[in-house]
Amino acid sequence: MEEKQFRDKVYWLTFLFSLMVVWVHSFNGELFMGNPEAALKVAGIERILGEKLGQIAVPGFFMVSSYLFFRGFCWKKLLPKWRSRIRSLLLPYLLWNFLYYIGYVAATRLPGLSGVVGKTPIPFNGGQLFDALVYYSYNPVFWYLFQLILLVALAPLVYTVMRGNVTGAAALAVMAYGLWKNWAMPLLNLDALFYFCAAAWVSLHRDTWAREIEERTGAGKNMAAGGGLLLGMGILLYLGRFGGLLWERPLGTVCWRLWGVCAAVLAVKAAHLPSAREWMKHNFFLYAIHFAWVRLINKAAAAAFPGNQVIALAVFILMPALMTAVSALIGGAMRRFIPGVYYMLSGGREAGAAGKPRQAP
């Protein structure tokens, strides 16, 4: 497909993943109903979107980020890509973590906000600041960015291993075994490494056996790919049955999420979608601001309509649309009045300027 069409597909895919991430962080049953037992009905419905569908979003982000990083990669591109990621990953990671920390420090000391935040006054000292900046202690959704920074730092090793067909397949097999055995790694999540390496493997071979990932495909090939997904679903259901090979194994969860990402990629690739709108191209900013706003809206709605299951579900279902609107309004105002600040907070992502989709949020 043409480069512009490829970019549009990436924007659509990352926008859909952004909406799913909002659902993951929008559970509100206990806030509205007051206790877990009363919230069971609400939570059961919300889990369909937040835990079943929504959990493919972050694996999808890891894979899109990796695919774009290694697309056309060679050794001479390593340093330019690392410099680019300092601006697009490391700088906004530190800035947003600092802002969330300062926000919590201030909010826990203001009478009108301390009750909404639900925390005792947060200390302001060097130790707390270090934990906030480095270990995202007051910005929990940035665990993903922390992992991605580590993975990008490992890019030379990933490239060395995944550029070979045999070595790449062997590495993925070892990681799959580690997931099956529930191996733990210091700092880095093994499942994040698996998603990142799997997408790198595909990206590094997009001119050979993975060429169809970016090629136009007709109805026949799309149907065949859909049939392959159905077959994969059947295999996963069989292996994940009670007592099966993947029963209660972390690898089973990873495989289902990988299956979901593949299904989303196929759906976006096969669909005749219009060009991505401008407000769909700022998914990093949406990802960065949504957590605080989701908590604020949920707590405000629960205080206004306590015990109302209908309102709880409505707020949950509509939250991605609400966050898209909030992000578009705030981001648009910042780009107009303080573009330099927005540029830093969004990691230099100015959709429509250079026209190139960077790594996912």
ABEGO torsion letter per residue (X at the ends): XBAAAAAAAAAAAAAAAAAAAAAAAABAAAAAAGBAAAAAAAAAAAAAAAAAAAAAAAAAAAAAAAAAAABGBBAAAAAAAAAAAAAAAAAAAAAAAAAAAAAAAAAAABAAAAAAAGBBBBBBBAAAAAAAAAAGAABAAAAAAAAAAAAAAAAAAAAAAAABAAAAAAAAAAAAAAAAAGBBBBGBBAAAAAAAAAAAAAAAAAABAAAAAABBBBAAAAAAAAAAAAAAAAAAAAAABBGBAABGBAAAAAAAAAAAAAAAAAAAAABBBBBBBAAAAAAAAAAAAAAAAAAAAAAAAAAABBGBAAAAAAAAAAAAAAAAAAAAAAAAAAAAABAAAAAAAAGGBBBGAAGBBBBBX
